[in-house]
């Protein structure tokens, strides 16, 4: 009868490791292991010890990292009788990988309800990561959330969302390499304390006095195309796929308004927005016409029946960027939608008599306004106010490059 080498998890040779065996026979008095280089079969370690537990501690720096080894075991009874050598077991030694959150540290304070963690993994011998998950725990380390399993480094950023104010949480990531090296960031303790809880509890609106455009902020994080966190919505999207964002107070649209919703990857035959107030509420849905076209439908209460309005049909493509305008004046609604060809319609405005193509060059969506300026002046669009109103705005004289295009 011969012993069996138990499964060996990869370990760091500079720290040493443990090898154990199983034997179903006479109580062993001594045991022996022989370790070989798995490629050359050269013996690199051979030791016999007196140990009833059938385990061997490999001293630090006995083996070398980045090498695959084979090991055989043998046991002896109290009379010195030896068993057969076991079948070979195989294992790897690797330098302990670095596996940690680069942007979150123990006892950090998080001042918003959602935050990203950035996971870092490096390994000296280029041992690849096989899979990993993210975890969220409460202050007693009871698990609250377990992410799906990820299999490559494309998902090293992860968003923990909907965290409660004045709460302690633990975040953690665990994984394994392709050869079985176990990875663990450990429990990282964070304290959530909203920076401005009164402002961020509800939607917070800010109006630009120059053009009457209202921008909004709230306590969730908007992610732009580069994966960075930001609070400005321009050229960014909120990830609501398979999710529902609910405001049960503080969001009532009353009176006349104009609202713009910009979206992508929206669902057909689904509800995009619902304001449930019985007096001034409304809902936007996306009924599918014939599996190719979709029309946005607005439904609003109107006495004993509903006020229903449809947009023009557009070709349904989840990858398109769709802009939807909703307007209400004296309880009369307008609904208009169009498809953008670009994720971002940012542009620069050029003022002057000289064609900028001959100087710096116009790029797509740039605007050139031929006026009396000598040469050409480049003004970023964020520094140009555009006025849409019947009378000339007084501020137009104060800002040289502002524009008044008339209208309501």
The 8 nearest C-alpha neighbors of each residue, nearest first, counted from 0:
[[1, 82, 83, 2, 24, 23, 22, 85],
 [0, 2, 83, 85, 82, 84, 3, 22],
 [3, 1, 22, 85, 21, 73, 20, 72],
 [4, 2, 21, 20, 85, 5, 22, 1],
 [3, 5, 20, 88, 19, 21, 6, 2],
 [4, 6, 20, 19, 3, 7, 21, 18],
 [7, 5, 8, 4, 88, 19, 89, 90],
 [8, 6, 90, 5, 9, 18, 89, 17],
 [7, 9, 179, 180, 10, 6, 90, 91],
 [10, 8, 91, 180, 92, 90, 179, 7],
 [11, 9, 92, 16, 93, 12, 8, 180],
 [10, 12, 93, 94, 13, 92, 14, 95],
 [13, 11, 15, 14, 62, 60, 64, 63],
 [12, 14, 60, 59, 11, 15, 94, 63],
 [15, 13, 59, 12, 11, 16, 60, 58],
 [16, 14, 59, 58, 12, 57, 13, 11],
 [15, 17, 57, 56, 10, 14, 18, 12],
 [16, 18, 56, 55, 57, 19, 54, 15],
 [19, 17, 55, 54, 56, 7, 16, 20],
 [20, 18, 54, 5, 53, 55, 4, 17],
 [21, 19, 4, 5, 53, 3, 54, 2],
 [20, 22, 3, 2, 4, 5, 23, 53],
 [21, 23, 2, 24, 3, 20, 1, 74],
 [24, 22, 21, 25, 2, 0, 1, 26],
 [23, 25, 22, 26, 0, 27, 1, 2],
 [26, 24, 27, 76, 23, 22, 75, 28],
 [25, 27, 24, 28, 76, 51, 77, 23],
 [28, 26, 76, 75, 29, 74, 25, 51],
 [27, 29, 76, 77, 75, 51, 49, 26],
 [30, 28, 49, 75, 48, 50, 27, 74],
 [31, 29, 74, 47, 73, 48, 75, 49],
 [30, 32, 47, 73, 72, 46, 74, 48],
 [33, 31, 72, 71, 46, 45, 73, 34],
 [32, 34, 45, 71, 70, 44, 72, 35],
 [35, 33, 70, 44, 69, 43, 42, 45],
 [36, 34, 42, 69, 40, 41, 43, 68],
 [35, 37, 68, 40, 41, 38, 39, 69],
 [36, 38, 68, 69, 40, 67, 35, 39],
 [39, 37, 36, 40, 67, 68, 41, 35],
 [38, 40, 41, 36, 37, 35, 42, 68],
 [41, 39, 36, 35, 37, 38, 42, 69],
 [40, 42, 35, 39, 36, 43, 37, 38],
 [41, 43, 35, 34, 44, 40, 36, 33],
 [42, 44, 35, 34, 41, 36, 45, 33],
 [45, 43, 34, 33, 42, 46, 35, 32],
 [46, 44, 33, 32, 34, 43, 47, 31],
 [45, 47, 31, 32, 44, 48, 33, 30],
 [48, 46, 31, 30, 32, 29, 49, 45],
 [49, 47, 29, 30, 50, 31, 46, 55],
 [48, 50, 29, 28, 30, 51, 47, 53],
 [51, 49, 52, 29, 53, 48, 28, 30],
 [50, 52, 53, 28, 27, 49, 29, 26],
 [53, 51, 50, 54, 19, 20, 27, 55],
 [54, 52, 20, 51, 19, 50, 30, 55],
 [53, 55, 19, 52, 18, 20, 56, 17],
 [54, 56, 18, 17, 57, 19, 53, 32],
 [55, 57, 17, 16, 58, 18, 54, 15],
 [56, 58, 16, 15, 17, 55, 59, 61],
 [59, 57, 15, 61, 56, 60, 16, 14],
 [58, 60, 15, 14, 13, 61, 12, 57],
 [61, 59, 13, 62, 12, 58, 15, 63],
 [62, 60, 59, 58, 12, 57, 63, 15],
 [63, 61, 60, 12, 64, 59, 13, 43],
 [64, 62, 12, 66, 65, 60, 92, 61],
 [63, 65, 93, 92, 12, 66, 94, 11],
 [64, 66, 93, 92, 124, 63, 67, 91],
 [67, 65, 64, 91, 92, 68, 63, 36],
 [66, 68, 91, 37, 90, 36, 92, 65],
 [69, 67, 37, 36, 90, 89, 35, 91],
 [68, 70, 89, 37, 35, 88, 34, 87],
 [69, 71, 34, 88, 87, 33, 35, 89],
 [72, 70, 87, 85, 33, 32, 84, 86],
 [73, 71, 32, 85, 84, 31, 33, 2],
 [72, 74, 84, 31, 30, 82, 83, 85],
 [75, 73, 30, 82, 29, 81, 27, 31],
 [76, 74, 81, 29, 80, 79, 27, 28],
 [77, 75, 27, 28, 79, 78, 80, 26],
 [76, 78, 28, 79, 75, 27, 80, 29],
 [79, 77, 76, 80, 75, 28, 81, 27],
 [78, 80, 76, 75, 77, 81, 28, 29],
 [79, 81, 75, 76, 78, 82, 77, 74],
 [82, 80, 75, 74, 79, 83, 76, 73],
 [81, 83, 74, 1, 73, 0, 75, 84],
 [82, 84, 1, 85, 73, 0, 81, 2],
 [85, 83, 73, 72, 1, 71, 82, 86],
 [86, 84, 72, 2, 71, 1, 3, 83],
 [85, 87, 71, 88, 84, 3, 4, 72],
 [88, 86, 71, 70, 69, 85, 89, 4],
 [87, 89, 70, 69, 4, 86, 71, 90],
 [90, 88, 69, 68, 70, 87, 67, 91],
 [89, 91, 68, 67, 7, 9, 69, 92],
 [92, 90, 67, 9, 66, 68, 93, 65],
 [91, 93, 64, 10, 9, 11, 65, 12],
 [94, 92, 64, 11, 65, 10, 95, 91],
 [93, 95, 11, 64, 96, 123, 122, 92],
 [94, 96, 11, 93, 97, 122, 10, 123],
 [97, 95, 122, 121, 98, 94, 120, 123],
 [96, 98, 121, 120, 99, 122, 95, 119],
 [99, 97, 120, 119, 184, 96, 182, 183],
 [98, 100, 184, 119, 118, 101, 97, 120],
 [101, 99, 118, 117, 103, 102, 119, 116],
 [100, 102, 117, 103, 99, 118, 119, 116],
 [101, 103, 100, 117, 116, 104, 118, 115],
 [104, 102, 100, 101, 116, 107, 105, 187],
 [105, 103, 107, 106, 187, 102, 100, 188],
 [104, 106, 188, 187, 107, 189, 103, 186],
 [107, 105, 189, 188, 104, 108, 190, 187],
 [106, 108, 189, 105, 104, 190, 109, 103],
 [109, 107, 190, 191, 189, 110, 106, 192],
 [110, 108, 191, 111, 190, 192, 107, 189],
 [111, 109, 193, 194, 192, 191, 108, 112],
 [112, 110, 193, 113, 109, 218, 194, 192],
 [111, 113, 162, 161, 218, 219, 160, 163],
 [114, 112, 160, 159, 111, 219, 161, 220],
 [113, 115, 158, 159, 160, 116, 112, 111],
 [116, 114, 158, 157, 159, 156, 117, 113],
 [115, 117, 157, 156, 118, 102, 100, 158],
 [118, 116, 156, 100, 101, 155, 102, 115],
 [117, 119, 100, 155, 99, 156, 101, 116],
 [118, 120, 99, 98, 100, 101, 117, 121],
 [121, 119, 98, 97, 118, 96, 122, 99],
 [122, 120, 97, 96, 119, 123, 98, 125],
 [121, 123, 96, 125, 124, 126, 97, 94],
 [124, 122, 125, 94, 121, 96, 126, 93],
 [125, 123, 126, 122, 65, 93, 94, 64],
 [126, 124, 122, 123, 127, 121, 65, 128],
 [125, 127, 124, 122, 128, 176, 177, 123],
 [128, 126, 176, 177, 125, 129, 122, 178],
 [127, 129, 176, 177, 130, 175, 126, 151],
 [130, 128, 176, 177, 150, 175, 127, 151],
 [131, 129, 150, 149, 174, 175, 128, 148],
 [130, 132, 174, 149, 173, 148, 175, 150],
 [133, 131, 148, 172, 173, 146, 149, 147],
 [132, 134, 172, 146, 171, 145, 173, 135],
 [135, 133, 145, 171, 144, 170, 172, 146],
 [134, 136, 170, 144, 143, 169, 142, 171],
 [137, 135, 142, 140, 169, 143, 141, 168],
 [136, 138, 168, 140, 139, 141, 169, 143],
 [137, 139, 167, 168, 140, 136, 169, 141],
 [138, 140, 137, 141, 136, 168, 142, 169],
 [141, 139, 136, 137, 138, 142, 169, 168],
 [142, 140, 136, 137, 139, 143, 138, 135],
 [141, 143, 136, 144, 135, 140, 137, 134],
 [144, 142, 136, 135, 141, 137, 145, 134],
 [145, 143, 135, 134, 142, 146, 136, 133],
 [144, 146, 134, 133, 135, 147, 132, 143],
 [147, 145, 133, 132, 134, 148, 144, 149],
 [146, 148, 132, 149, 145, 133, 131, 134],
 [147, 149, 132, 131, 146, 130, 150, 133],
 [150, 148, 130, 131, 151, 132, 147, 154],
 [149, 151, 130, 129, 148, 131, 152, 128],
 [152, 150, 153, 149, 154, 130, 129, 128],
 [151, 153, 154, 155, 150, 128, 149, 120],
 [154, 152, 151, 155, 156, 150, 149, 157],
 [153, 155, 156, 152, 149, 151, 157, 150],
 [154, 156, 118, 152, 153, 117, 157, 119],
 [157, 155, 117, 154, 116, 118, 115, 158],
 [156, 158, 116, 115, 155, 159, 117, 154],
 [159, 157, 115, 114, 160, 116, 113, 156],
 [158, 160, 113, 114, 115, 157, 161, 162],
 [161, 159, 113, 162, 158, 112, 114, 219],
 [160, 162, 112, 113, 163, 159, 219, 218],
 [163, 161, 112, 160, 113, 164, 191, 159],
 [164, 162, 166, 112, 161, 165, 191, 192],
 [163, 165, 192, 191, 166, 193, 162, 112],
 [166, 164, 192, 191, 163, 190, 167, 193],
 [165, 167, 191, 164, 190, 163, 168, 192],
 [168, 166, 190, 138, 189, 191, 137, 165],
 [169, 167, 137, 138, 189, 136, 188, 190],
 [168, 170, 188, 136, 187, 186, 135, 189],
 [171, 169, 135, 187, 134, 186, 136, 168],
 [170, 172, 134, 186, 185, 184, 133, 187],
 [173, 171, 133, 184, 132, 183, 134, 174],
 [174, 172, 183, 182, 131, 132, 184, 133],
 [173, 175, 131, 182, 130, 181, 132, 183],
 [174, 176, 181, 182, 180, 179, 129, 130],
 [177, 175, 128, 129, 180, 179, 178, 127],
 [176, 178, 129, 179, 128, 127, 175, 126],
 [179, 177, 176, 180, 9, 91, 126, 175],
 [178, 180, 176, 177, 175, 181, 8, 9],
 [179, 181, 176, 9, 175, 178, 8, 182],
 [182, 180, 175, 179, 174, 176, 183, 173],
 [181, 183, 174, 175, 173, 180, 98, 184],
 [184, 182, 173, 185, 172, 174, 98, 181],
 [185, 183, 99, 172, 98, 171, 173, 186],
 [184, 186, 183, 171, 187, 172, 173, 170],
 [187, 185, 171, 169, 170, 188, 184, 105],
 [188, 186, 105, 169, 170, 171, 185, 104],
 [187, 189, 169, 105, 106, 168, 186, 170],
 [190, 188, 106, 107, 168, 108, 167, 169],
 [189, 191, 167, 108, 166, 109, 168, 107],
 [192, 190, 109, 165, 166, 164, 108, 110],
 [193, 191, 110, 165, 164, 109, 194, 190],
 [194, 192, 110, 111, 196, 195, 164, 191],
 [193, 195, 110, 196, 192, 111, 199, 109],
 [196, 194, 198, 193, 197, 199, 110, 200],
 [195, 197, 199, 193, 198, 200, 194, 164],
 [198, 196, 200, 195, 199, 201, 193, 194],
 [199, 197, 195, 196, 200, 203, 201, 202],
 [200, 198, 218, 217, 196, 201, 197, 195],
 [199, 201, 196, 197, 198, 218, 202, 217],
 [202, 200, 199, 249, 203, 217, 198, 250],
 [201, 203, 217, 216, 204, 215, 199, 250],
 [202, 204, 216, 215, 217, 198, 201, 199],
 [205, 203, 215, 214, 202, 213, 216, 206],
 [204, 206, 214, 213, 215, 207, 203, 216],
 [207, 205, 213, 212, 211, 208, 214, 204],
 [206, 208, 211, 212, 209, 210, 213, 205],
 [209, 207, 211, 210, 206, 212, 213, 205],
 [210, 208, 207, 211, 384, 394, 386, 212],
 [209, 211, 212, 208, 386, 207, 384, 385],
 [212, 210, 207, 208, 206, 209, 213, 386],
 [211, 213, 207, 210, 206, 214, 208, 209],
 [214, 212, 206, 205, 211, 207, 204, 215],
 [213, 215, 205, 204, 206, 212, 216, 207],
 [216, 214, 204, 203, 205, 202, 213, 217],
 [215, 217, 203, 202, 230, 204, 214, 218],
 [216, 218, 202, 199, 219, 203, 201, 215],
 [219, 217, 199, 112, 111, 200, 220, 216],
 [218, 220, 217, 113, 112, 221, 111, 161],
 [221, 219, 113, 230, 228, 229, 222, 218],
 [220, 222, 237, 229, 230, 228, 236, 223],
 [223, 221, 228, 226, 227, 235, 236, 237],
 [224, 222, 235, 225, 226, 227, 236, 221],
 [223, 225, 226, 222, 235, 227, 234, 236],
 [224, 226, 223, 227, 222, 228, 235, 229],
 [227, 225, 224, 223, 222, 228, 156, 115],
 [228, 226, 225, 222, 223, 229, 224, 221],
 [227, 229, 222, 221, 220, 226, 223, 230],
 [228, 230, 221, 231, 222, 220, 227, 223],
 [231, 229, 221, 220, 232, 216, 228, 217],
 [230, 232, 233, 229, 216, 221, 235, 215],
 [231, 233, 235, 234, 230, 221, 236, 215],
 [232, 234, 235, 231, 236, 343, 223, 230],
 [235, 233, 343, 232, 223, 236, 342, 224],
 [236, 234, 223, 232, 233, 222, 221, 224],
 [235, 237, 222, 221, 238, 223, 232, 234],
 [236, 238, 221, 239, 222, 235, 220, 232],
 [237, 239, 240, 236, 222, 221, 242, 241],
 [240, 238, 242, 237, 241, 243, 244, 236],
 [239, 241, 242, 238, 264, 265, 243, 266],
 [242, 240, 239, 243, 238, 266, 265, 244],
 [243, 241, 239, 240, 244, 238, 245, 237],
 [244, 242, 245, 239, 241, 240, 271, 272],
 [243, 245, 242, 246, 239, 272, 219, 247],
 [246, 244, 247, 243, 248, 273, 242, 250],
 [247, 245, 248, 250, 244, 249, 201, 202],
 [246, 248, 245, 249, 250, 275, 201, 274],
 [249, 247, 246, 250, 201, 251, 245, 202],
 [248, 250, 201, 251, 202, 246, 247, 200],
 [251, 249, 248, 246, 252, 202, 201, 247],
 [252, 250, 253, 249, 276, 274, 280, 279],
 [253, 251, 250, 279, 254, 280, 256, 274],
 [254, 252, 279, 251, 255, 256, 280, 278],
 [253, 255, 256, 252, 329, 328, 327, 279],
 [256, 254, 328, 327, 329, 253, 257, 330],
 [255, 257, 327, 326, 254, 258, 328, 252],
 [256, 258, 326, 325, 327, 259, 324, 255],
 [259, 257, 325, 324, 326, 256, 260, 323],
 [258, 260, 324, 323, 325, 261, 257, 322],
 [261, 259, 323, 322, 262, 324, 258, 321],
 [260, 262, 322, 321, 323, 259, 320, 263],
 [263, 261, 321, 320, 260, 322, 265, 264],
 [262, 264, 320, 265, 319, 318, 317, 321],
 [265, 263, 317, 318, 266, 262, 319, 240],
 [264, 266, 263, 317, 262, 267, 271, 240],
 [267, 265, 269, 268, 264, 285, 317, 271],
 [266, 268, 285, 269, 287, 286, 265, 293],
 [269, 267, 286, 285, 287, 266, 284, 270],
 [268, 270, 267, 285, 284, 266, 271, 286],
 [271, 269, 284, 272, 283, 285, 268, 273],
 [272, 270, 283, 284, 269, 273, 285, 282],
 [273, 271, 283, 282, 270, 274, 284, 281],
 [274, 272, 282, 275, 281, 283, 271, 270],
 [275, 273, 280, 281, 276, 282, 272, 251],
 [274, 276, 280, 273, 277, 281, 282, 279],
 [275, 277, 280, 278, 279, 274, 251, 281],
 [278, 276, 280, 279, 275, 300, 281, 274],
 [279, 277, 276, 280, 300, 301, 253, 275],
 [280, 278, 253, 276, 277, 252, 281, 300],
 [281, 279, 276, 274, 275, 277, 278, 299],
 [280, 282, 299, 274, 298, 273, 275, 279],
 [281, 283, 273, 298, 272, 297, 274, 284],
 [284, 282, 297, 272, 296, 271, 270, 273],
 [285, 283, 270, 296, 271, 269, 295, 286],
 [284, 286, 295, 268, 267, 269, 294, 296],
 [287, 285, 268, 293, 294, 267, 284, 288],
 [288, 286, 293, 268, 267, 289, 290, 292],
 [289, 287, 292, 293, 290, 286, 291, 294],
 [288, 290, 291, 287, 292, 293, 286, 315],
 [291, 289, 292, 287, 288, 293, 315, 267],
 [292, 290, 289, 315, 314, 293, 288, 287],
 [293, 291, 314, 315, 313, 288, 312, 289],
 [292, 294, 287, 312, 288, 313, 315, 286],
 [295, 293, 312, 310, 285, 311, 286, 296],
 [294, 296, 285, 310, 309, 284, 293, 283],
 [297, 295, 309, 284, 283, 308, 285, 294],
 [296, 298, 283, 308, 307, 282, 309, 299],
 [299, 297, 307, 282, 306, 281, 305, 296],
 [298, 300, 281, 306, 305, 280, 301, 282],
 [301, 299, 305, 306, 302, 304, 277, 278],
 [302, 300, 305, 304, 306, 303, 299, 278],
 [301, 303, 304, 300, 305, 306, 278, 299],
 [302, 304, 301, 305, 300, 306, 299, 277],
 [305, 303, 301, 302, 300, 306, 299, 307],
 [306, 304, 300, 301, 299, 307, 298, 303],
 [305, 307, 299, 301, 298, 300, 308, 304],
 [308, 306, 298, 297, 305, 299, 309, 296],
 [307, 309, 297, 296, 298, 306, 310, 334],
 [310, 308, 296, 295, 294, 297, 311, 307],
 [309, 311, 295, 294, 334, 335, 312, 296],
 [310, 312, 294, 313, 309, 336, 335, 295],
 [313, 311, 294, 293, 292, 310, 314, 295],
 [312, 314, 292, 293, 315, 294, 311, 337],
 [313, 315, 292, 291, 316, 293, 312, 338],
 [316, 314, 292, 291, 293, 313, 317, 290],
 [315, 317, 318, 319, 314, 264, 291, 292],
 [316, 318, 264, 319, 265, 263, 315, 266],
 [319, 317, 316, 264, 263, 320, 265, 315],
 [320, 318, 317, 316, 263, 321, 338, 339],
 [319, 321, 263, 339, 262, 338, 342, 318],
 [322, 320, 338, 262, 261, 337, 339, 319],
 [321, 323, 261, 336, 337, 260, 338, 262],
 [322, 324, 336, 260, 259, 335, 261, 321],
 [323, 325, 259, 335, 258, 334, 336, 260],
 [326, 324, 334, 258, 257, 333, 259, 323],
 [325, 327, 257, 333, 332, 256, 258, 334],
 [326, 328, 332, 255, 331, 256, 330, 333],
 [329, 327, 255, 331, 330, 332, 326, 256],
 [328, 330, 331, 255, 327, 254, 332, 256],
 [331, 329, 328, 327, 332, 255, 254, 279],
 [332, 330, 328, 327, 329, 333, 326, 255],
 [331, 333, 327, 326, 330, 328, 334, 325],
 [332, 334, 326, 325, 327, 335, 331, 308],
 [335, 333, 325, 310, 324, 326, 332, 336],
 [334, 336, 324, 310, 323, 333, 325, 337],
 [337, 335, 323, 322, 324, 310, 334, 321],
 [336, 338, 322, 321, 339, 323, 335, 313],
 [339, 337, 321, 320, 322, 340, 319, 336],
 [340, 338, 320, 341, 321, 337, 319, 342],
 [339, 341, 338, 342, 320, 319, 343, 344],
 [340, 342, 343, 339, 344, 320, 319, 338],
 [341, 343, 320, 344, 340, 234, 339, 319],
 [342, 344, 341, 345, 234, 339, 340, 233],
 [345, 343, 346, 341, 364, 342, 234, 339],
 [346, 344, 343, 364, 347, 380, 365, 234],
 [345, 347, 365, 364, 380, 344, 348, 366],
 [346, 348, 379, 365, 380, 378, 366, 349],
 [347, 349, 366, 378, 367, 365, 380, 377],
 [348, 350, 367, 377, 376, 368, 366, 378],
 [351, 349, 368, 376, 375, 369, 367, 370],
 [352, 350, 375, 372, 370, 369, 374, 353],
 [351, 353, 369, 370, 374, 373, 372, 371],
 [354, 352, 374, 375, 351, 355, 373, 369],
 [353, 355, 356, 357, 352, 375, 358, 351],
 [356, 354, 358, 357, 360, 359, 353, 361],
 [360, 357, 355, 354, 361, 358, 359, 353],
 [358, 356, 355, 354, 360, 359, 353, 361],
 [359, 357, 355, 356, 360, 354, 353, 375],
 [358, 360, 355, 356, 357, 361, 377, 362],
 [361, 356, 359, 355, 358, 357, 362, 354],
 [362, 360, 356, 365, 355, 363, 359, 366],
 [361, 363, 365, 364, 360, 346, 347, 356],
 [362, 364, 365, 361, 346, 344, 366, 345],
 [365, 363, 346, 362, 366, 344, 345, 347],
 [364, 366, 346, 347, 363, 362, 361, 348],
 [367, 365, 348, 349, 347, 364, 368, 346],
 [368, 366, 349, 348, 350, 369, 365, 355],
 [367, 369, 350, 349, 370, 366, 351, 348],
 [370, 368, 351, 352, 350, 367, 371, 353],
 [369, 371, 351, 372, 352, 368, 350, 373],
 [372, 370, 352, 351, 373, 369, 350, 374],
 [373, 371, 351, 370, 352, 374, 375, 350],
 [374, 372, 352, 351, 375, 371, 353, 370],
 [373, 375, 353, 351, 352, 372, 376, 354],
 [376, 374, 351, 350, 353, 352, 373, 355],
 [375, 377, 350, 349, 351, 378, 374, 372],
 [376, 378, 349, 348, 350, 379, 375, 347],
 [379, 377, 348, 349, 347, 380, 376, 382],
 [378, 380, 347, 381, 382, 348, 377, 383],
 [379, 381, 347, 383, 382, 348, 346, 378],
 [380, 382, 379, 383, 384, 378, 347, 346],
 [383, 381, 380, 379, 384, 378, 400, 401],
 [382, 384, 401, 380, 381, 400, 385, 379],
 [385, 383, 401, 402, 210, 386, 382, 209],
 [384, 386, 402, 403, 401, 383, 210, 387],
 [387, 385, 403, 210, 388, 402, 404, 384],
 [386, 388, 405, 406, 404, 407, 403, 385],
 [389, 387, 407, 406, 405, 390, 386, 391],
 [390, 388, 406, 405, 407, 391, 387, 404],
 [391, 389, 388, 392, 405, 406, 407, 403],
 [390, 392, 393, 403, 389, 388, 395, 405],
 [393, 391, 394, 395, 390, 386, 403, 388],
 [392, 394, 395, 396, 391, 397, 390, 209],
 [395, 393, 397, 396, 392, 398, 209, 401],
 [394, 396, 393, 397, 392, 398, 401, 399],
 [397, 395, 394, 398, 393, 399, 392, 401],
 [398, 396, 394, 395, 399, 393, 401, 400],
 [399, 397, 395, 401, 400, 396, 394, 383],
 [398, 400, 401, 397, 396, 395, 402, 383],
 [399, 401, 398, 383, 402, 384, 378, 350],
 [400, 402, 384, 383, 398, 399, 395, 385],
 [403, 401, 385, 386, 384, 404, 400, 395],
 [404, 402, 386, 405, 385, 387, 391, 401],
 [403, 405, 387, 386, 402, 406, 385, 388],
 [406, 404, 388, 389, 387, 403, 407, 390],
 [407, 405, 388, 389, 387, 404, 390, 386],
 [406, 388, 389, 387, 405, 390, 386, 404]]
